[in-house]
Amino acid sequence: MNTQNISDGPPTEHRHLRSREDLRSAWIDLVNSARHELALVAPTLDATIWNGSTMSEALARLLTRSSRHRTRVVVEDTEFMLTTCPRLVELARRFSDLILIRRLGEPHRGLNEMFAVADRDSCLAQPEIATIDATLDLAAPRVAAPYVQRFEDIWSAAEPVPGLHGFRL
């Protein structure tokens, strides 16, 4: 279901996602909608989404538009990410100042949901990671606001990912 509002700003869009293809498409749409920042929290990353060329290209476009753009990712299963998402890992190494990945901190371990926020005004939320029943809200800052605060709380308790960044001289 898509709904759109016409207002002075960009039109809002709400989508209910019920299939893997809907979710994959929504991820790409969220990343493509980001103008400055993407923030993501997940127990694990789906390699079919995060290791795909479409996602890599979308993230690279976001990061190369400005040296102030950034992507922050907090994931619990970092070992799985390191082995199944080499394109994301390579981007994180290539743009080490712009794409930051951390491991979920102790206070949040066992997280069973996934959410992401683009530019503090668009969000994708999957309350139960085991089922595909998610929502995408574009240009909806009131919907995104609680996720922005939650992300900041989780980010502040997150830990560096061992083995992600090598030494740079």
C-alpha positions, 0 to 999 in steps of 0.5 A, spaced: 500 500 500 502 506 497 500 513 500 502 520 498 501 527 501 502 533 497 505 538 501 510 544 501 516 539 501 517 532 498 511 528 498 511 523 503 510 515 502 508 509 506 509 502 504 507 496 507 513 491 505 511 483 505 515 480 501 523 479 500 523 483 493 519 488 497 524 489 502 530 489 497 526 494 493 525 498 499 532 498 501 535 501 495 529 506 495 531 508 502 539 509 500 537 512 494 533 517 497 538 519 502 542 526 501 546 526 507 546 520 512 544 513 512 544 510 519 542 502 520 541 497 526 540 490 525 542 483 528 545 481 521 545 483 514 542 480 509 547 478 504 542 478 498 541 485 499 548 488 502 552 484 498 549 486 491 552 491 486 545 495 486 546 496 493 554 497 493 553 502 487 547 506 491 552 507 497 558 509 493 553 514 490 551 517 497 558 517 499 562 520 493 557 526 493 560 529 499 566 528 504 560 530 509 556 524 507 556 518 511 553 511 513 553 508 520 551 501 521 550 497 527 550 490 527 550 484 532 553 478 527 559 482 525 563 475 523 557 473 518 557 480 515 565 480 514 564 473 510 558 474 507 558 482 505 565 483 502 562 489 497 560 492 503 566 491 507 570 493 501 566 500 501 567 500 509 575 500 508 575 504 501 571 510 505 573 508 512 571 516 514 565 515 511 562 509 512 562 506 519 560 500 522 560 497 529 558 491 533 552 492 537 554 493 544 552 489 550 546 493 553 542 491 546 545 484 544 539 480 542 536 485 538 530 482 534 528 488 530 532 492 524 531 499 522 534 504 518 534 512 517 536 516 512 537 524 513 533 524 519 526 524 515 525 517 512 525 510 515 525 503 514 523 498 520 522 491 521 519 490 528 521 482 527 527 480 523 524 473 523 518 475 519 518 480 513 512 485 515 516 491 515 514 499 513 518 504 509 516 511 510 519 516 505 519 524 507 516 522 514 520 526 519 515 525 525 515 517 523 523 517 523 524 521 529 523 515 534 528 511 530 533 517 530 533 517 537 534 510 538 539 509 533 543 514 537 542 511 543 545 504 540 550 507 536 553 510 543 553 503 546 556 500 540 563 497 539 568 497 534 569 491 529 575 487 530 578 486 523 574 491 519 580 496 518 587 495 517 593 499 519 593 505 514 600 509 513 
